[in-house]
Amino acid sequence: MLNYAIIVFAIAAVGGLLLAAHVLRNKFAPWMLSLLHALLGATGLVLLVTLLAQGNAPQKVLIGFVLMLVAALGGFFLASFHVRKKLPPKAVVVIHAGVAVAGFLTLVSVLL
């Protein structure tokens, strides 16, 4: 289950890089890509919840989940700017990405 979550988050990260590149160049990100990025992130979170609910996941999985959940909340905040047709603050984009990368690396460390 953890392997699948990591794969899903890795694919979401590629979309996130494309989204961030748009915003950092003061352009609106494609809405469909934003939705796909969110859907993949949510899928990864559901996979982690399923793994955690089984009760035998290492502590690092819980830490990675919490980091990814915080990143998801930041993603909702970023999406709210898109809905309002405003560019989000670049600092928030960078923080969102940084928290997501930290969560991803925490999850990957479980496999190493």
Secondary structure, DSSP 8 states (H G I E B T S, - for coil): -HHHHHHHHHHHHHHHHHHHHHHHTT----HHHHHHHHHHHHHHHHHHHHHHHTT---HHHHHHHHHHHHHHHHHHHHHHHHHTT----HHHHHHHHHHHHHHHHHHHHHH-
